[in-house]
Amino acid sequence: MFAGPIFIREALTAPRRLRHYLMRSGYVGILLVLMYTVRQATVGFQDTRFSGDTAAFSSLVFGLFSLLQLTLGMFFATLFTAANIAQEKDRRTLILLLMTDIRSRELTYGKLLSSLLVVGVLIAASIPVFCALRLLGGVTWEQVLWVEAIIVSSVLLSGAWGCLVAYWREKTFQTLAISVLGVVVFVAVTEGLAAVFSDSAIGTWIGWAAPYRALFYVLDPLSGVSSGIASVSAMESVLVLLLLATGLSVFTVARLRVWNPSQALRQSVQEEGEVQTTERKTHRAVWDNPVTWKEMATSGYGRKVVVIKSVYILLTALIGYFILFSAPAEGSLVMGMVSPPTAAFLAIGVISLLLINAQSVTSISTERDSNTLDILLATDISAKEFMTGKITGAVWNAREMFLAPVALIIWMMVNGNATGLTAENLFYVVATYVVLGLFSVMLGLHSGLTYENSRSAIGNSLGTMFFLFIGMFVFMLLLVEARSTFMVQLQSFIVFIGMGGIGLYVSLTHKNPSSALSITAVSLPFLSFYAITEFLLGGSLGVCLAICAAYGFGVVAMLIPSITNFDVALGKTTNDIDA
């Protein structure tokens, strides 16, 4: 086959795993539960007597599913591809593949398509659900086909970008950070330029490369037609996205053996072959906690991290520029929930938390894959010293991700862009964000300790964070649609919240279950739901207390087992009294 033996092996072995079937059936089940939740939030227990109401419900669900699947597909396509190749590099198995007669084309497309196999199966499993919505009315077959085409082409583009970055960069954190930031910057730039040059041909061409713009056009084809008959087509966008994906993959094929093995590895091999000199080198003094020293005083995550942070700061500055010069109409809200400046702050906050989580999970998974974790376990470092060093290092290395959103919200309040934001509310926002940041750090470390496979650890950690944000967004959107009392909303969302709690329980208690983690899995979705409801009702203190209680308790619940059950988690046999 064109993709070579790597993809053939994955295609043959994937159906043999139980999780392959659980994943696709569970995904369809989640869509059906979400469909039921939307119906209860909008229609309730009333009988639908008019076909127009059924069609309106079908159109609403179809739009929500399309937006959700596009976002999930782009995120996980980038994540799975980048993590898959990064694991090969960390374990030094990529060098073995390069020594075989496998061509660069087979390495590139094999890894790309095998990483996208899971995402492709889930997209294929969702097609019957979309077709069922067509039978309810309000949706045409053309919309179903073009929405799926946009999602598939966007997934291929995101996966091709993650593949390019993974073969290009050496460190796992750099790979994940550049991949995520690259997708965000691409979406922001294409959407922004298409809006700025909307009245010119340049804006039209750039708009073809914007996946969300193309998706919204297919969902509402009448929005771009002033007169005449509207046609549902996204041919230009699909072709442009596929062309970009092809260009990235071809460039990766051409540069794969130039980038790999890396220059640092070649230099180290060359130095080993040279005659060693007798000059005495000056060694740096190590701190009392060597783990903290390694995380804070060395360049263990590569020397290009400053470039990633510069791009992140630039993205934050662009959002600040948008907030400064955006002049929304009085009372205008994004999807009926928050003002445009608040939405921009939430966007940079979500990106920051994902990067913080990526930093923390890779600090463990990289140690495990490079076999340096075994060296640490052979020393007399206690569990408390190890966890303290990793937490301190994660916070230090991601300090810009902690400080930038806080500086942005303070700047918004000073310049009057955050209308109604007082000093008291600012304190609530900062406290909530700090707790969420610590939760991101601890979740990454917890996943790194729990999952021995780095791909599973990264996917579980970032996936859990992403699903938490997606769940909150869906809750807010449906609560706005419901316009009902709290008890009615609670009844309509009880099944969806319960499913989220089960998923969180499976994620947190994979290897080291505890009562505290079980309480976290049960209470966190309900307290998050309460916080969202309180926020939409105009509350502030209640939101802060609910978030801090739910996620703060989760931080402690993950921290205590990581210290007390450190031997069980990592296979270390010690008699540490301090632990």
N, C-alpha and C positions, 0 to 999 in steps of 0.2 A: 504494500500500500504506500501511498504518497507520504504518510506520516512516519512510516518505518516501524520497527519492532517495539518501540517504547509505547506507542499508542495501542498497538495490537495487544500487548500484554495487559494494559489497563482495561481495554474493552473486553477481554476474555475473563479477567479475574474479578472485575467489579460486580457482575451479576451473581457471583458466588458468595458475596458477603450479605449478611442479614440486614445491615444498615442501609444497603442499596434499596431494598424494598420498603424498609421503615421510613426512609427519607422521602421517597416520592409519594407514598400513601399518606404520611404525616403532613406533607406540604399541601396536598389536596384537602385533607381534613381541616387544616388551619384556614384555608380559603373558604370552605363551607361554613366553618364556625364564624368567621368574619362576616360572611354573607348573612348569616342568621343574626349576628349582632347589629349589623346595619339595618336590617329589617325591623328589629325590635326598637332600635333607637329612633327610627323615622316613622314607622307605621304603628308599631306596638302590637297590641292584641286585637286591633280592629280588623274587620274583614275588608278586603280590597274589592270594590264593586266595579270600578271603571278600569278599562284596559290602559288608559293614559297613565294612571297611577302606577300600574305594574311596569309600564315602559319607562317611566321616570325613575323608578327604583332600580331597574336593570341598568339604565344609563349611568346612574350614580355608582353602583357597584362595579360596573365595567371600568369606569374612569379610575376608581380607587385601586382596583386590582392592577390595572395597567401601570399606574404611577408607582405602586409598590413593587411590582415585579421588575420594572426597569431599574429602580434604585437598588434593589437587592441583587439583581443580575450583574450590574456594573461593579458594585462593591465586591461581591464574592468572586467574580471572574478575575478582578485585579488581585485580590488577596490570595486565592488558591494558586494562581499561576506564579506569583512572586514567591510565596512560601514554599512551593514545591521545588523550584529551582534553587532557592536559597538553602534549603535543607541539603540538597546534593553538594553544594559548595562547602557547607559547614562540615559535612561528614567526609569530605575529600573524595566522594565517589564520582564527581563530575570529571575528575582527572582520569579515572579509569575508563569512563565513557569516551573521553577524547582520545584515548590510546587505542580504541577499537577502530574497525572500519566503518563505523556509523558516520554518515555524512552530516555536515552542518545543517542541511535542510531537514534531515530526519530528527536531529536533536532539537531543533527549534520547533517544528510543527508537531513532533511527537510529544514534547513536554507541554506545548500550548494546548493541543486538543485533549490530551489525557487530563490536564488540570480542569478543562472546561467541560469534561464529560458529566460531572455531577450537575453543574448548572444547566447543561443542555437537557439532561433527563428531566429536571424539574420544570423547565420551560415546556417540554413536550407533554408532561403530565398535566399542565395547566390548560392545555388547548381544549379538552372536553368541558372544562368549567366555563371557559369563555364562550364556547358554542352553546352551552346551556343558557347563558345569559342572552344570546341571540334569539333563542326560542321565546323568551319573555317579552321581546320587543324593545324598541328604543335603541337598538344596535343593529348595524348592517354587517353582512358578511365581509364587505370590503374593509370595514373598520377592524374587525377581528384579525384579518390576514395582515393588514398593514401594521397594526400594533405589534403583532408577533414578529414581523420582519424588522421593525425598528429595534425591538428588544434584542433579537438575535445579532443584528449588525453592531449594536452598541456593546453587547457582551464580547463579541469578537475583537472589537477595537480596544476595549478595556483589558482583555486578556493579552492582546499583542503588546500593549504598553507595559503591562506587568512583566511579560517575558523579556522584553528589551532591557528594562531596568535591572531585572534579576541577573541576566547574563553580563550586564555592564558593571554593576557594583558588586563589591566583595562582602560587605557587612550586611547582616540580615536587617538591622534597624534602618540602615540607609535605604535598602531595597524597599521595605514596607513604607517608609516615610515618603520617599520620592514617588512611589507608585500612587499612594493615596493623594498626595498633594498635586501630582500631575493630573489626575482625573478631575479633582476639584477645580484646578486652575483652567483646565480645558473647558469644562462646563461653564465656569464663570466668564471666561474670555469670549467664548462663542455667543453666549446669551447677551453679554454686555455689548459687544460690537454689533450684533444683529439688531439690538434695540437702538443703538446710537445711529447707525446707518440704515434705519428701517425704510427710508424713502428712496434708497438708491439700489443699484444693481449689486454693489459690493455687500450691502446688508443682506440681500436675498441669498447670495452665494454663501456668506458666512452662516446664515440661518439654516442652510441645508446641513451643516455640520453640527448643529445643536440638537442633541437627541430629545431633550425635553420640549423644545419648541416644536419639533416635528410631531412628537406625541400629542401635545395639546391641540395641534392643528387637526390631526386625525380624529381626536375625540370631539372636537367642535369645528367641523369643516365650514360652517356658516359664518364663523367669526372673520374669515379673510375674504369674504365675498360680499360686495356691496350690491351687486345686481347679477341676474342670470342664475344659472344652475350650478350648484356646488358639486365638485367632484372630490371624492375621497381617494387621495393618492399621496404617497410619500416616496415615490420612486427616486427623486433627486436626493433626498436625505439618505435613503438606504444605500444608494450607489456611492455617495461621498463617504459615508462611514465605512463601507466595505473597502473602498479605495485607500482610505487612511490606514485601515487595519492591514491591508496587503503591503502598503509601503513600509510600515513599521516592522512587519515580519520579514520582509525581504532585506531590510537594512540589518536586522538582527542576524540573519543567515550570513550576510557578507562580513560582519564584524565579530562573529562568535569566537573564532579561533584567534582573532587578534586580541580580544579582551581576556580570553581564557587559554592557558593559566594566567593568572594575574601577574602584573609586573613585580609585585612584592614577593610572590612565591618564586619567580624566576631569579630574583636578586638573592634571596636566601639560599637557594640551591647553588648559585654561583659562588657565594661566599663560603659555603661549606666545602667546596672543592679547592679553594685557595689555601695557601699555607697560612696557618694561624700565626700571628705576630705575638710577641711576648710583652707588648705594651699593656700596662695595667689601666683598666677602665675605672672611671669613677661611678659608683652606684648611688642611686638616690636613696634617701632614708625613707623607710616604710613607717607608716603610722601604727599606733597601737592596734587598731582594727585594720588588718590588711585588705579586707573586702571593701571597706569604705575608701581606702587609699586607691585601690584599683579602679573603683567606679568614678572617683572624683579627680584624681591626679594623673591619670593615664589616658591615652587615646585609644581605649579598647574598642570603641565603636567607629573607628576610622577618623581620618583627618578632614573628611569632607562634610562632617556633621554641621559645620558652620555654614556651609552653603544651604543645607536644608533649612536651618534656622533663619537664614537670610530670606529665603523664599517664603517662609511662614510669616515673618515680620512684614514682608512686602504685601502678602495677601491680606494681613490685618490692616495695613495702611490703605489698601484699595477699598476695603470695606468701610474704613473710617471716612475715606473720600466720598463714598457713596452716601453715607449717612449725612455728611456735611452738605452736600449739594442736592440731596433728594428733598423734594418739596411735595409730599403727598397731600392729597385733598383732605379736608377737615374730616376727621373720623374714619378715614380709610384704613382698613385692616387687611393683612395678608390672610386669605382664606377665612376671613371672619374671626381670626383669633388674636393676632398681635399686630402692632404697627410695623411698617417697613424697617425703621432703625432697630427695633427689638428683634425682628426676624434676622437681620444681618448679624447682630450680636450673638444670637442663638446659633447661627451657622458657624461662626468662628469658634464658639464655645464647644460645639460638637466635634469639630475638626481637632481642636486642642486636646480634648479628652481621648479621642481615638489615638492621637500621636503619643500621649502620655501612656496609654495602655500598651501600645506597640513597644515603647521604650522599656517598660517593665517586664513584659513577657519575653522579649528577646534577650534580656539580661540573664535569664535562666536557661532558655532553650539554646542559646549560643554556647554557653558554658558546657551544656550537656553534649551537644553535637561535636564540639571540638575536643572533648575528653578532658578539659581542664577542671570540670566539676569533680572528677574522681581524685584529682590532685588535692583539691580543697578538702574533700572528705577524708583524705589520709592525714591531714594535719590536726592540730588540737583546737581548731576553731569551733566554738560552741554554736548551737542553733541561734541563740540570741544575737551573737556577733554577726553571724551570717545574714540573718533577716534584717538587722539594723543597718548593716552596710548596704544591702540591696535596696532597701526603702530609701535611705538617705541618698544613695547614688541615683536612683530613678527620679527623685524629686529634683536633685541638683542638675542632672543632665537635661531634664525637661522644664527647667525653671522659666524659660521664655514662654512655654505653653501655659504656665500658671500665671505669669505676670501680665502677658499681653491682653487677655480678655478683661482682666481687672482694670488695667490702664485704659482700655477702650470704653468701658462702662463709666469710669470716672470722667473721662474726656467728654462723653455724651452728656453727662449731667451738668458739667461746667458750661458747655456750649448750648445747653437748652434743647438738645435733640431728643433726650429722654424726658418727654413731657410727664410731669407728675412724679418724677423720681426724687425723693427726698434723701437726706443723709441716713435716716433710719432704714429706708428701703434699700439704700446702697449697702448698708451693713448686712442686711438679709441676703442680698444677691451675692456678695463676696463670701459670706460664710457658707452659703449653699454650694457655691462653685468650688471652694476649697475642699468641702466634704466629698463632692463628686470626684474631684481630682485624686484625693486619697483613695477613694473606692476604685478608681481606674488603676492606680498603682498596685493596690493589694490584689485586685482581681487578676492582673497580669502575672504577678508573682505566684499567686495561688494556682493558676493554670499551668505555669511553668513547672511547679513542683509536682502537680498532680498527674500531668500527661507526660509520659516518657517520649512520645513522638513529638518532635517540634512542630510539625504541620498541624497535628491535632491540638497542641497547646495554643498556637497562634490563632487557628481557626476558631477554637472554643472561646478564647479570651476576647478577640476583636468581634467575633460573631455575637457574643452575649451583649457586649456594649452596644453594638449596632442594633440588635433587636430591641434592647431597652429603649433606645431613642426612637426607633420606628414605632414601637408600641405606644409611646407617649404621644407621638404625632398623630397616630390613628385615633387614639382616645380623644385628643383635643378636637380633631376634625369631626368625629361622630358626636361628641358632646355639643358642639356648635349646631350640628344638624338636628339634634334631638330637641333642644329648647324645652326641656322638661324638668321635673323635680329630681332631687338627688336620689330618692328611693327608686323611682322609675328607671333612672339611669343605672343604678346599681343592679337592679334585676336584669336589665338588658345586657350588661357587661359581665355578669358573674361567670358565665362559661368561658369567655375570652380571658378574663383575669385568672381563672383557675388553670387554663391551659398554659398561660405564661408562667404561673407558679410551678407547674410540673416541669416545664422546660428548664427553669432556673434551678430547681432542685436536682435534676439530673446533671446539670452542668457543674454545680458547686460540690455535690457529694459523690463525684465520680469514683474517687479512690479512698478518701478519708471522711466518711460521713460523721456528722455530729449533730447534737440537738440544736446547737446555736445556728448551724448552717441550714437546718430544716426550718427553724423559725424565720430565718432571713428569707428563704425561698417563699414562704407562705405570706409573710407580712409585707415584703417589699412591693409586690404588685398592687396590693390594696392601698398601702400608704401613698404610692405614686398616683394611683387613681384619685385618692382624696386630695392630694396636692394639686393635681390638674384641675379638678372641679373647683377647689378653693381659689385657684388663680383666675379661672374664668369668671368667678363671682366677684372678683376684685379684692381678694384677701392677700395678705403679705406675710404676717407673722405665722399664720397657720401653715402656709406653704413651706416656709423655712424650717419650722419645727418638724413637719412630716418628713421632708427630704433628709434633714440631718439625723432624725431618729432612725429612718429606714436604712439609709446608706451608711451612716456612722456605725450602727450596730453590725452591718455587714462587714465593715472593715475589721472590727474587733473579732467577729466570728471567724473570719479567714485568718487573722493574725495569730490567734491563740493556737489552733491546730498546727499551723506551720512551725511553731516553736516546740510545742509539747509532743507532736507526732513527727518530728523532723527525721528521726531514724526510720520510721515506717515509710515516709514519703520518698526518701532518697536511698534507702538501703544502707544507712550508716549505722554501725554498731559502736556505741560509745557509752561512757559512764559519766556524761556531763552532769554535774550537780546543778550548774547554773541554768540548764535548760528546764 
